[in-house]
Amino acid sequence: MSKNKAIKVVTASVIAGSAITAVAPAQSEAATSSVDKAITKANNQITKAFNAYYKEAKYEGKLPSTTTIRKEAKLARDYYEAAKEAVAKNGGSTANKAAYTKKLDANKVYLNRVENYVKAINVNVATKKKEFEAAVKGGTQSKVLAAQEALDQKNAEFKKAVAKVFGPDTRRLLLAKYAAPADKLSATVDAEMAVYKAYRDIERKDLIETDLAAAEKLMDKVKKQVAAIEKKNTKLAKNLMKAVKKNKAAYEAAKASSKQLDAIVNKANNQMKKAFNAYYEEAKYKGKLPSTTTIRKEAKLARDYYEAAKAAIAKNGGSASYTKKLEANKVYLNRVENYVAAINVNVAAKKKAFEAAVKSGTQSKVLAAQEALDQKNAEFKAAVAKVFGPDARRLLLAKYAAPADKLSATVDAEMAVYIAYRQIEREDLIEKDLAKAKQLMDDVEKYVAVIEKKNTKLAQNIMKAVEKNKKAYDERVVSSQEELDAILAKANDGDKVEIYIEATGNLKIATEKALTITLTGDFDGKDLTIDAPNAHVTNKAANSGKITINDVANTSYEQVGTYGSLVVNDTNGGRIINSTSAPLNITIGAGAKVTLVGTFGKVTVLGNAEITLSAGSFIQEVATDAEVTVILGEGAKIETTTGNGIVKTPGGGGPTPTPTLALNKIDAVVSGGGALSKDTANKYTLEGSSTAQLSSLTVEANLDGFTAKIVSIDGYTVNKSFTDSVGDGDTSITVRPNEFMPVPLQNGLSLGVLKSVFGEQATIVLDLTKEGATSVTQTVTLDIKVVEANSWFELNRTADNNIEVEFKKPGSRITDMYDYTQANEQQFLTLLLSFVSPGDSVIKLRDNTGTYKGLTEYTSTEVKNLLGITSSDTTFGDLVGTTIYATVDGTPRTITFVQ
């Protein structure tokens, strides 16, 4: 079967099996024929229209008439649209329509090309040419420039459209016919427009007045164009030359004026520099200052010339260039005027006034004159600080400020004393506040010692005031029993008596008078006894020793100042008030009857007694072996009782009998020339030679069978506990240093090593516990005093938490340290590592292979190598420069030996 036959068979089979209603053969063929004809007609016209410009240009070298080509292009578009409509209406099936559309669009490229040609010739350059020619004929520069710019813009639009036209011959002919003539026409006024733009800028920006250089630059730029147009006889050229000549004349006049202005500005600039150098170079290169007359004269001329130059610039239009030139040098004027401002601060006058006041000897006048001099000198120094040049500032201060300071200082001692004693007198302190008066006197006593040796009128006047006030003070101060008795003897019932104490011996207040007595001053550890049944006593004095109260009025005794101990024997119902900042510890004698007000610590009752605890008051501990009755006010409370006595609290409210632990003392065994002494309650001093050995430490408490836990030593975590044996006849625990120090040690610890590790003071935190008793935490301070000048070494922590070991005795052998022998290097290193990071941190050391490992992994020889110890004769100095590298929980650290 042939291929054509196969297609026919298939087509027939498809038609036979479809449900589509067949169109009558005659109608279908007629429709198809009309579509073909429309497509053919359109394609023919498109080809014709394209060839109407393309072949004309390519083969005949010319362009078609604009009428013809527009007509042919329009027909091509119309036929194309008609053919599209025919395909849509009569093209049949979708497949047939697609085939027709493809056939029609095969030639659409030619339609696009001819339409691009028409778009190019439709750009109306001709109109812009006519408008341009009319503007040139009118001769108005601005209109010519606008017309030229419009023509150039339209011609550029045309050239852009031509670039889209198909065919190089066509494009060449289009540009030659339309664009080139437009370019040529526009260029006929290029020279005029260049001149017009330049001179328009000169006038618009007022450059002849504001920037002559910029005006000159624009004129030079169009010089050739001006030469060309001044030969022309056109209206446009003539109008332009009028503007050129007008501006050139103005330029020449301004230029002549600028020469004069140059001279004025240069004169000002030169004088400003001259005035500046009159002081600056004199100070910098010659090391001296100019005369005040000279520098004031030069500075005034500089200011006058500067103001004259400013006025001249303003008169000539305020040229920015001249203003800039003048202001660039104003810094020199400011500097010299700052210098003059400094020397104009009249320190000399204040010096003269001060000297006159000192000569008169009147203290108030001297103080006022000194303050005025100091104030003026401070003003001068502030002015000098603004002066340019370190040499000038140094010379000014040396010439004026330093002598003024020195002069003022000649009466510093006198004025310090005068101010202190003036305050004493003005505030009547000897009568109203003797302690404050004493403080002021003490503060200036060293100055009194200086001025009493002087023979000036001022010193003599001040010493009169000093002697007068000291005499009045001495009359008010009590040092002896005789002086105290005299004051009490003078007092009358109902008097308020303030007694300032400077005790030189024990004192006793013995009086039957109803007085209100206030004690201030300092007992210096001396004892006080009070036997004053009708008096109220407030003790504000410091450092009372033992205070014994035999009798006071029901209005009471009040403790405010520091004291050693307080004993109450009053059987008449005296009242004790605690106004100190801490619980008051007191002892109450047998048979006493006393009321307590405030917070009390340990109240020791020596025999049967009666205590009234006022409302809201509190006792931490009542210790007694006797029978004591405590009457509790509202809210009053006793925390605990100790001893074998009976404490009755009528009406209830008494304490639960829970004993409270307390630290009695700490003791130590120190061999080799050392000892431990107690300073205050929880402060001790460990003193001896550097080789003195702390062999043991004893902690004593108040209850048998207690446990002492050493929490830390100077911040180093210890957390080691020791328990007293019950029934052993004492209430103490004794431990060796290697049992409680943060690092392992031999039996014994030298004071040299102790000071090396902890410095001059160590703080020990103790927890005392016992089942059934109240636990306490005590902080003990241990002062470490080594008799020799140096300890063995000193440990210092750097800002980045590394350690420097500073050897104090570089010439000594390591084996000279009492605690260490050549076999104990590991102990020494452990001590250093505990300072790196006390507690449970993981510390590793780097060996000579770069490997980090724990200290226990090192052999004795490896430890010696780390430290740099080579023999038993190795000195501390031999170790200097050695650095041990470690990590603390992975963080790098170093230990470096220095001296």
C-alpha positions in Angstrom: 0.0 0.0 0.0 1.4 3.5 -0.9 1.9 6.1 1.9 -0.9 8.4 0.5 -3.3 5.5 0.5 -2.4 4.6 4.0 -3.2 8.2 5.2 -6.5 8.1 3.4 -7.5 4.8 4.9 -6.7 6.0 8.4 -8.6 9.3 7.9 -11.6 7.4 6.6 -11.5 5.0 9.6 -11.3 7.9 12.0 -14.2 9.7 10.5 -16.3 6.5 10.3 -15.8 5.8 14.0 -16.4 9.3 15.2 -19.6 10.9 16.4 -18.8 14.4 14.7 -21.5 15.5 12.3 -19.9 16.0 8.9 -20.1 19.4 7.1 -21.4 19.4 3.6 -18.4 18.9 1.4 -19.1 22.0 -0.8 -19.4 24.4 2.3 -16.2 23.1 3.9 -14.1 23.4 0.8 -15.4 27.0 0.2 -14.5 28.1 3.7 -11.0 26.6 3.5 -10.4 28.3 0.2 -11.4 31.7 1.7 -8.9 31.3 4.6 -6.1 30.4 2.2 -6.9 33.4 0.0 -6.8 35.7 3.0 -3.5 34.3 4.2 -2.0 34.5 0.8 -3.2 38.1 0.4 -1.8 39.1 3.7 1.6 37.5 3.1 1.9 39.0 -0.3 1.1 42.5 1.0 3.6 42.1 4.0 6.3 41.1 1.5 5.4 44.0 -0.8 5.5 46.5 2.1 8.8 45.2 3.4 10.4 45.3 -0.1 9.0 48.8 -0.7 11.8 50.1 1.6 14.2 47.3 1.9 14.9 46.6 -1.8 14.6 50.3 -2.6 17.4 51.0 -0.2 19.5 47.9 -0.9 19.4 47.8 -4.7 18.5 51.4 -5.7 20.2 53.3 -2.9 17.2 55.4 -2.0 14.2 55.6 0.3 10.6 55.3 -0.6 8.3 58.3 -0.2 6.9 58.5 3.3 3.3 58.4 1.9 3.9 55.2 -0.1 5.6 53.3 2.7 3.0 54.4 5.4 0.3 53.2 2.9 1.9 49.9 2.2 2.6 49.2 5.9 -1.0 50.0 6.8 -2.3 47.6 4.2 0.0 44.9 5.4 -1.3 45.4 8.9 -4.9 45.4 7.8 -4.5 42.3 5.6 -2.7 40.5 8.4 -5.5 41.2 10.9 -8.1 40.2 8.4 -6.3 36.9 7.8 -6.2 36.3 11.5 -9.9 36.9 11.7 -10.5 34.5 8.8 -8.5 31.8 10.5 -10.4 32.3 13.7 -13.8 32.2 11.9 -13.3 29.7 9.1 -10.1 27.9 10.0 -12.0 24.7 11.0 -10.6 22.4 13.6 -8.0 23.5 16.2 -5.3 21.6 14.3 -6.3 23.4 11.1 -6.3 26.8 12.8 -2.9 26.1 14.2 -1.6 25.2 10.7 -3.1 28.4 9.2 -1.7 30.6 12.0 1.7 29.1 11.5 1.5 29.8 7.8 0.4 33.4 8.4 3.0 34.2 11.2 5.8 32.8 9.0 5.9 36.2 7.3 5.0 38.4 10.4 8.7 39.2 10.8 8.5 41.3 7.6 5.5 43.1 9.0 7.4 44.0 12.2 10.3 45.3 10.1 8.3 47.6 7.9 6.4 48.9 11.0 9.8 49.6 12.7 10.7 51.6 9.6 7.5 53.6 9.8 8.1 54.3 13.5 11.5 55.7 12.7 10.2 58.1 10.0 7.3 59.1 12.3 9.8 60.7 14.8 9.2 64.3 13.8 12.7 65.8 13.8 11.7 68.3 11.1 9.4 70.2 13.5 12.2 70.6 16.1 14.5 71.8 13.4 12.0 74.5 12.4 11.5 75.6 16.1 15.3 75.7 16.5 15.8 77.9 13.4 13.0 80.2 14.7 14.7 80.5 18.1 18.1 81.2 16.5 16.5 83.9 14.4 14.9 85.4 17.6 18.4 85.7 19.2 17.3 85.0 22.8 20.0 82.8 24.3 17.8 80.9 26.7 15.3 80.0 24.0 18.0 78.9 21.6 19.5 76.6 24.3 16.0 75.1 25.0 15.4 74.6 21.3 18.8 73.1 20.7 18.3 70.7 23.6 14.8 69.8 22.3 16.3 69.2 18.8 19.1 67.1 20.1 16.7 65.1 22.2 14.3 64.4 19.3 17.2 63.5 17.0 18.5 61.1 19.7 15.0 59.6 19.8 15.1 59.2 16.0 18.5 57.6 16.0 17.3 55.1 18.6 14.3 54.2 16.4 16.6 53.8 13.4 18.7 51.4 15.3 15.7 49.0 15.3 15.2 49.2 11.5 16.2 46.1 9.6 18.9 46.6 6.9 22.1 48.5 7.1 21.5 50.3 3.8 18.2 51.6 5.0 19.6 52.7 8.3 22.5 54.5 6.6 20.1 56.3 4.3 17.7 57.3 7.1 20.5 58.8 9.2 21.9 60.6 6.3 18.5 62.1 5.3 17.3 63.1 8.7 19.8 62.8 11.6 22.9 64.2 10.0 21.3 67.5 8.9 19.8 67.9 12.4 23.2 67.3 14.0 24.8 69.9 11.6 22.1 72.4 12.3 22.4 72.0 16.1 26.2 72.4 15.9 25.8 75.8 14.3 25.3 77.4 17.7 27.6 75.1 19.8 30.0 78.0 20.4 27.3 80.4 21.3 25.7 77.9 23.7 29.0 77.0 25.4 29.6 80.8 26.0 26.0 81.3 27.2 26.2 78.4 29.7 29.6 79.6 31.1 28.5 83.2 31.6 25.0 82.1 32.8 26.8 80.2 35.6 29.0 83.2 36.4 25.9 85.4 36.9 23.6 82.9 38.6 26.3 81.9 41.1 27.5 85.5 41.5 31.0 84.1 41.1 32.6 87.5 40.4 31.6 88.5 43.9 31.9 85.2 45.7 34.6 83.2 43.8 36.7 85.2 41.4 39.0 82.2 40.7 36.0 80.0 39.6 34.7 82.9 37.4 38.1 83.2 35.8 38.2 79.4 35.2 34.9 79.5 33.3 35.9 82.5 31.2 39.2 80.8 30.2 37.2 77.6 29.3 35.2 79.4 26.6 37.8 81.9 25.4 38.1 80.3 21.9 34.3 80.2 21.5 34.0 83.9 22.4 36.7 84.7 19.8 34.6 82.8 17.2 31.2 84.4 17.9 32.4 87.9 18.2 33.2 87.7 14.5 29.6 86.8 13.8 26.9 89.3 12.9 23.9 87.4 14.1 21.4 88.7 16.7 22.3 85.8 18.9 26.0 86.5 18.8 25.5 90.2 19.5 23.3 89.4 22.5 25.9 87.0 23.9 28.8 89.5 23.4 26.9 92.1 25.5 26.8 89.6 28.4 30.5 88.7 27.8 31.6 92.3 27.9 29.6 93.2 30.9 30.9 90.3 33.0 34.5 90.8 31.8 34.3 94.4 32.9 33.0 93.3 36.3 35.7 90.7 36.5 38.5 93.2 35.8 37.2 95.5 38.5 36.9 92.8 41.0 40.4 91.5 40.2 41.8 95.0 40.9 39.9 95.1 44.2 41.1 91.6 45.1 44.7 92.7 45.0 43.9 95.3 47.6 42.0 92.7 49.6 44.9 90.3 49.3 47.2 92.8 50.9 44.7 93.4 53.8 44.2 89.7 54.5 47.9 89.0 54.2 48.7 91.8 56.6 46.3 90.3 59.2 47.6 86.8 58.7 51.2 87.9 59.1 50.4 89.8 62.2 48.5 86.9 63.8 51.5 84.6 63.1 53.9 87.2 64.4 52.0 87.7 67.6 51.7 83.9 68.2 55.5 83.4 67.6 56.3 86.3 69.9 55.5 84.1 72.8 55.6 80.5 71.4 59.0 80.6 69.7 60.4 82.7 72.6 59.4 80.0 75.0 60.2 77.0 72.8 63.6 78.0 71.5 64.9 80.5 74.0 63.3 79.2 77.2 61.9 82.6 78.3 58.7 84.6 78.1 58.2 87.9 76.2 57.6 91.1 78.1 53.9 91.6 79.0 53.9 95.0 77.2 55.2 93.5 74.0 52.9 90.5 73.8 49.8 92.6 74.7 50.8 95.1 71.9 51.3 92.3 69.3 48.1 90.6 70.3 46.1 93.8 70.0 47.5 94.5 66.5 46.7 91.0 65.5 43.0 91.5 66.6 42.8 94.9 65.0 44.1 93.7 61.6 41.9 90.6 61.8 38.8 92.7 62.3 39.9 95.1 59.5 40.3 92.2 57.1 36.9 90.8 58.0 35.3 94.2 57.4 37.1 94.6 54.0 35.9 91.1 52.9 32.4 92.0 53.9 32.6 95.3 52.0 33.7 93.5 48.9 30.9 91.0 48.8 32.0 88.6 51.5 34.2 86.4 49.3 34.3 82.9 50.6 37.8 82.3 49.4 39.2 85.3 51.3 37.2 84.4 54.4 38.6 80.9 54.3 42.1 82.3 53.8 41.7 84.6 56.8 40.0 82.1 59.1 42.7 79.5 58.4 45.1 81.6 60.4 42.7 82.7 63.1 44.0 79.8 65.3 47.2 81.9 65.9 45.1 84.8 67.0 43.1 82.6 69.4 46.4 81.2 70.8 48.0 84.5 71.5 44.8 85.9 73.0 44.7 82.8 75.3 48.2 83.7 76.4 47.3 87.3 77.1 44.1 86.2 78.9 46.4 84.1 81.2 48.9 86.9 82.0 46.0 89.3 82.5 44.8 87.2 85.6 46.2 89.5 88.2 47.9 87.1 90.7 50.4 89.8 91.7 47.7 92.0 93.3 46.4 89.1 95.4 50.0 88.4 96.5 50.4 91.9 97.7 47.1 91.9 99.6 48.1 88.5 101.1 51.5 89.8 102.3 49.8 92.9 103.8 47.3 90.7 105.7 50.0 88.4 107.0 51.9 91.5 108.2 48.8 92.7 110.1 48.6 89.4 111.9 44.8 89.3 111.9 43.8 85.6 111.4 40.5 86.2 109.6 42.1 88.7 107.2 44.9 86.3 106.5 42.5 83.5 105.8 40.4 85.6 103.5 43.6 86.9 101.7 44.9 83.3 101.4 41.6 82.0 99.9 41.5 85.0 97.5 45.1 84.3 96.4 44.5 80.6 96.0 41.3 81.3 94.0 43.1 83.8 91.7 46.0 81.4 91.3 43.6 78.6 90.4 42.0 81.0 87.9 45.4 81.7 86.4 46.2 77.9 86.2 42.9 77.3 84.4 43.8 80.1 81.9 47.3 78.7 81.5 45.9 75.2 80.7 44.3 76.8 77.6 47.6 78.3 76.4 49.1 76.5 73.4 52.6 75.1 73.8 54.0 73.0 76.8 57.1 75.2 77.1 55.0 78.4 77.4 52.7 76.7 80.0 55.7 75.5 82.0 57.3 78.9 82.1 54.1 80.7 82.9 53.4 78.4 85.9 57.0 78.7 87.1 57.0 82.5 86.9 53.5 83.2 88.4 51.8 80.1 89.8 54.6 78.4 91.7 55.6 81.6 93.7 52.0 82.2 94.6 51.6 78.6 95.8 54.8 78.9 97.8 53.7 82.2 99.3 50.3 80.8 100.3 51.8 77.7 101.8 53.8 79.9 104.3 50.7 80.2 106.5 49.1 76.7 105.8 50.0 75.6 109.4 48.6 78.8 110.9 45.4 78.6 108.9 44.8 75.0 109.7 45.0 75.8 113.4 42.9 79.0 113.0 40.1 77.1 111.2 40.0 74.3 113.8 40.0 76.7 116.8 37.5 79.0 115.1 35.1 76.1 114.7 35.6 75.2 118.4 34.7 78.7 119.5 31.9 79.3 117.0 30.1 76.0 117.8 31.0 76.4 121.6 32.3 72.8 121.4 34.1 72.9 124.7 30.7 73.3 126.4 28.6 71.3 124.0 30.7 68.6 122.4 34.0 68.1 124.1 34.8 65.0 122.0 34.5 66.9 118.8 36.6 69.7 120.2 39.3 67.2 121.2 39.3 65.7 117.7 39.7 69.1 116.1 42.6 69.9 118.5 44.3 66.6 117.8 43.9 67.0 114.1 46.0 70.2 114.1 48.4 69.5 117.0 51.3 69.0 114.6 50.7 72.4 113.1 50.5 74.0 116.6 54.0 72.5 117.2 55.2 74.3 114.1 53.7 77.8 114.6 54.6 78.0 118.3 58.2 78.2 117.3 57.5 81.2 115.0 57.9 84.8 116.2 55.4 86.4 113.8 52.5 88.5 114.8 50.1 86.0 113.1 51.6 83.0 115.0 51.5 84.9 118.3 47.8 85.8 117.8 46.9 82.2 116.9 48.8 80.8 119.9 46.8 83.0 122.2 43.6 81.4 120.9 45.1 77.9 121.2 46.3 78.4 124.8 42.9 79.9 125.8 40.9 77.0 124.3 43.3 74.4 125.6 43.0 75.8 129.1 39.2 75.7 128.8 39.4 72.2 127.5 41.7 71.0 130.3 39.2 72.4 132.8 36.5 70.2 131.3 38.5 67.0 131.0 38.7 64.4 133.7 41.9 62.3 134.1 42.0 61.6 137.8 39.7 60.8 140.6 40.4 64.1 142.2 39.2 65.9 139.0 36.1 63.7 138.9 35.2 64.3 142.5 35.6 68.1 142.0 33.1 68.1 139.1 30.6 66.0 141.1 31.0 68.3 144.1 30.1 71.4 142.1 27.0 69.7 140.5 23.5 70.3 142.0 20.5 68.0 142.1 18.8 67.9 138.7 22.0 68.9 136.8 23.0 67.3 133.5 26.7 66.7 133.8 28.8 65.8 130.8 32.2 64.5 131.7 35.0 64.0 129.2 37.3 61.2 130.3 41.0 60.9 129.5 41.6 58.3 132.2 45.1 57.9 133.7 43.8 55.6 136.5 40.7 53.8 137.6 37.7 56.0 138.4 34.7 55.9 140.7 31.5 57.9 140.5 30.3 58.2 144.1 27.5 60.6 144.8 24.1 60.8 146.5 22.9 63.6 144.1 20.1 63.2 141.6 22.2 63.8 138.5 22.1 62.8 134.8 25.7 62.0 134.0 27.0 61.4 130.5 30.6 60.0 130.1 32.5 60.6 126.8 36.2 60.3 125.9 38.4 57.3 126.5 39.0 55.2 129.6 42.1 53.7 128.0 41.3 50.3 129.6 40.9 51.8 133.1 38.1 50.5 135.4 35.0 52.4 136.4 33.0 51.9 139.6 29.5 53.5 140.0 28.0 54.0 143.4 25.3 56.6 142.7 21.8 55.5 143.9 20.1 58.6 142.6 21.9 59.2 139.4 21.4 58.1 135.8 24.7 57.3 134.0 25.2 57.0 130.2 28.6 55.7 129.4 29.6 56.7 125.8 33.3 56.7 126.5 35.5 54.2 124.6 37.7 51.5 126.0 36.2 51.1 129.5 37.9 48.4 131.4 35.9 46.6 134.1 32.7 48.4 134.9 31.2 47.7 138.3 27.8 49.1 139.1 27.1 49.0 142.9 24.1 51.3 142.8 22.3 53.5 140.2 18.9 55.1 140.1 15.9 53.2 138.8 16.3 55.4 135.7 19.4 53.3 135.0 22.8 52.8 133.6 23.2 52.9 129.8 26.2 51.4 128.0 27.0 52.9 124.6 30.9 52.8 124.3 33.2 49.8 124.2 34.0 48.0 127.4 36.0 45.0 128.9 33.5 43.6 131.3 30.4 44.7 133.2 29.4 43.7 136.7 26.1 44.6 138.4 25.9 44.4 142.2 22.9 46.8 142.6 20.4 45.4 145.1 18.1 48.4 144.8 16.5 47.6 141.5 18.8 49.4 139.1 18.2 49.3 135.3 20.8 48.4 132.7 20.3 49.5 129.1 22.3 48.1 126.2 22.8 50.8 123.5 25.9 49.2 121.9 25.8 47.6 118.5 26.3 44.1 119.9 24.7 41.9 122.6 25.9 43.1 126.1 27.7 40.5 128.2 27.3 41.2 132.0 27.9 39.6 135.3 25.2 40.0 138.1 26.3 39.6 141.7 24.5 37.6 144.4 21.5 39.4 145.8 21.3 41.8 142.9 17.9 43.1 141.7 18.2 44.4 138.2 16.1 45.3 135.1 17.7 44.6 131.7 16.7 46.6 128.6 17.9 45.6 125.1 19.8 42.6 123.7 22.2 40.7 126.0 24.6 38.0 125.2 25.9 35.9 128.1 24.4 37.0 131.5 26.4 35.3 134.3 24.6 35.3 137.6 26.9 34.6 140.6 24.3 34.0 143.2 20.6 34.1 143.9 19.2 37.2 142.1 16.1 38.7 140.5 16.2 39.9 136.9 13.4 41.8 135.1 13.7 41.5 131.4 11.8 44.4 129.9 9.3 44.2 127.0 10.9 43.1 123.7 14.3 42.5 125.3 16.4 39.3 124.7 19.0 37.3 126.5 21.0 34.7 124.5 22.3 32.8 127.6 21.8 32.9 131.3 24.7 31.0 133.0 24.3 30.3 136.7 24.8 27.8 139.4 22.3 29.6 141.7 18.6 30.2 141.8 17.6 33.1 139.6 14.1 34.5 139.0 13.6 36.2 135.6 10.4 38.2 135.2 9.7 38.5 131.5 8.0 41.5 130.0 5.8 41.3 126.9 7.8 39.7 124.0 10.9 39.3 126.2 12.8 36.0 125.7 15.7 33.9 127.0 17.2 31.7 124.4 19.1 29.2 126.6 20.4 28.6 130.1 23.6 26.9 131.2 25.1 25.8 134.5 23.7 23.8 137.4 21.4 26.5 138.7 17.7 27.0 138.5 16.2 29.8 136.3 12.6 30.5 137.2 10.3 32.4 134.9 7.0 33.1 136.7 4.1 33.2 134.3 5.9 31.1 131.7 7.9 32.2 128.6 11.1 30.7 129.9 13.7 29.0 127.7 13.8 25.5 126.5 16.9 24.1 128.3 19.0 23.7 125.2 22.7 24.4 125.9 24.6 26.6 123.4 28.1 25.8 122.3 30.7 28.5 122.6 34.4 28.8 121.8 36.3 29.4 125.0 39.8 29.8 123.5 42.4 28.5 121.1 45.9 27.4 122.4 49.0 26.2 120.6 52.3 24.5 121.2 55.1 26.4 119.4 58.7 25.2 119.8 61.9 26.8 118.7 61.3 30.4 120.0 57.6 31.1 119.3 54.3 31.6 121.2 50.6 32.1 120.7 48.9 34.9 122.5 45.3 36.0 122.8 44.5 39.6 121.8 40.7 39.8 122.0 37.8 37.3 122.0 38.6 35.7 118.6 41.9 37.3 117.7 45.3 35.7 118.4 48.9 36.5 117.5 51.3 33.7 116.6 54.9 35.1 117.0 58.3 33.7 116.6 61.3 33.1 114.4 60.8 31.7 110.9 62.1 28.3 112.0 59.8 28.2 115.1 57.5 25.2 114.7 53.8 25.1 115.3 53.5 21.5 116.6 49.8 21.4 117.6 46.6 23.5 118.0 44.0 23.1 120.8 40.4 24.2 120.5 38.6 24.6 123.8 34.7 24.9 124.0 32.2 25.1 126.9 30.6 21.7 126.5 32.1 18.2 126.8 32.0 15.9 123.8 31.7 18.6 121.1 32.8 18.4 117.5 35.0 21.1 115.9 34.9 21.3 112.1 37.7 23.4 110.5 35.7 24.7 107.5 38.4 26.8 105.9 41.7 28.6 106.5 42.1 31.9 104.8 39.6 30.9 102.1 41.3 27.5 101.5 38.6 24.8 101.9 39.5 22.2 104.6 36.2 20.7 105.9 37.9 18.4 108.5 36.2 17.5 111.7 37.6 16.4 115.2 35.5 15.3 118.2 36.3 15.8 121.9 36.2 12.6 124.0 33.3 12.5 126.4 34.3 12.2 130.0 38.0 12.7 129.5 38.1 15.5 132.1 38.4 18.4 129.6 36.4 20.1 126.8 39.2 20.5 124.3 40.5 19.0 121.1 44.2 19.0 120.1 45.3 18.4 116.5 48.6 18.5 114.6 49.1 20.9 111.6 49.2 18.0 109.1 45.7 17.0 110.2 44.0 20.3 109.5 46.1 22.2 106.9 44.8 22.3 103.4 47.9 20.4 102.2 49.7 17.4 103.7 52.6 18.3 106.0 55.1 16.7 108.3 54.4 16.9 112.0 55.0 20.6 112.7 54.7 23.7 110.6 57.3 26.5 110.6 56.2 30.1 111.0 58.2 31.0 107.9 56.2 28.6 105.7 53.0 29.7 107.4 53.6 33.3 106.6 54.7 32.4 103.1 51.4 30.8 102.4 49.0 33.0 104.3 50.8 36.3 104.6 50.6 38.3 107.8 47.1 37.2 108.8 45.0 34.0 108.4 41.3 33.6 109.1 40.1 30.3 110.4 36.4 29.4 110.2 35.2 26.8 112.8 31.8 25.1 113.1 31.2 23.8 116.7 28.4 21.2 117.0 27.1 18.8 119.6 23.9 16.7 119.6 21.2 18.4 121.7 23.1 21.8 121.8 22.9 24.9 119.7 25.7 24.9 117.0 27.8 28.0 116.4 30.2 29.1 113.7 33.2 31.1 115.0 35.7 33.0 112.9 39.2 33.3 114.4 41.8 35.7 113.2 45.4 34.7 113.5 48.1 37.4 113.1 51.4 35.8 112.0 54.5 37.8 113.2 57.9 36.4 112.0 60.7 38.0 114.0 63.2 37.9 111.1 62.8 40.4 108.2 61.7 37.8 105.7 59.7 34.6 105.5 61.0 31.8 103.2 58.8 32.8 100.3 55.7 34.8 99.4 52.9 33.5 97.1 51.3 36.1 94.8 48.4 35.5 92.5 48.5 37.5 89.2 45.5 39.1 87.5 45.1 36.1 85.2 45.1 33.7 88.2 48.7 32.4 87.7 51.1 32.1 90.7 54.4 33.8 91.3 56.6 32.3 94.1 58.8 35.2 95.3 61.8 33.8 97.3 62.7 36.0 100.3 66.0 34.2 101.1 67.5 33.2 97.7 70.8 32.2 99.3 69.2 29.7 101.6 69.0 26.0 100.8 65.6 24.4 100.4 66.6 21.9 103.1 67.0 24.9 105.5 63.2 25.1 105.6 62.3 23.3 108.9 59.4 21.4 107.4 61.1 20.2 104.3 63.9 17.9 103.5 65.2 16.6 100.1 62.7 13.8 100.4 59.7 16.1 100.7 59.7 18.0 97.4 56.4 16.5 96.6 55.0 18.1 99.8 56.4 21.5 98.8 54.8 21.2 95.3 51.5 20.1 96.8 51.5 23.3 99.0 52.1 25.5 95.9 49.3 23.7 94.0 46.8 24.2 96.9 47.4 28.0 96.4 46.8 27.6 92.7 43.3 26.2 93.4 42.3 25.1 96.9 39.4 22.6 97.0 38.5 19.7 94.8 39.8 20.9 91.5 41.5 18.5 89.1 45.1 19.7 88.7 47.5 18.2 86.2 51.2 19.1 85.6 53.1 19.0 82.3 56.2 16.8 82.2 59.3 17.3 79.9 57.5 15.3 77.1 54.6 17.8 77.1 52.2 15.2 78.8 49.9 16.5 81.5 49.3 14.1 84.5 48.3 14.2 88.2 50.9 14.8 90.9 50.5 11.3 92.3 51.6 9.9 88.9 55.0 11.6 89.2 58.1 9.9 90.7 60.3 11.7 93.2 62.9 12.3 90.6 60.3 13.7 88.2 59.1 16.1 90.9 62.7 17.3 91.5 63.0 17.9 87.8 59.8 20.0 87.7 61.0 22.1 90.6 64.6 22.4 89.3 66.1 20.7 92.4 69.4 19.0 91.5 70.9 18.2 95.0 70.5 18.8 98.7 72.6 22.0 98.2 70.1 23.5 95.8 69.2 27.1 97.0 66.0 29.0 96.5 68.0 31.3 94.1 68.8 28.2 91.9 65.1 27.8 91.3 64.5 31.4 90.1 63.3 31.4 86.5 61.7 28.0 86.6 58.1 27.8 85.4 55.8 24.9 86.1 52.9 24.5 83.6 49.6 23.1 84.9 45.9 22.9 84.2 43.1 23.4 86.7 40.0 21.7 85.5 41.4 22.0 82.0 42.3 25.7 82.3 46.0 26.5 81.8 47.9 27.9 84.8 51.6 28.6 85.6 53.8 28.6 88.7 56.8 30.8 88.2 59.7 31.2 90.7 61.0 34.8 91.1 63.0 36.8 93.6 
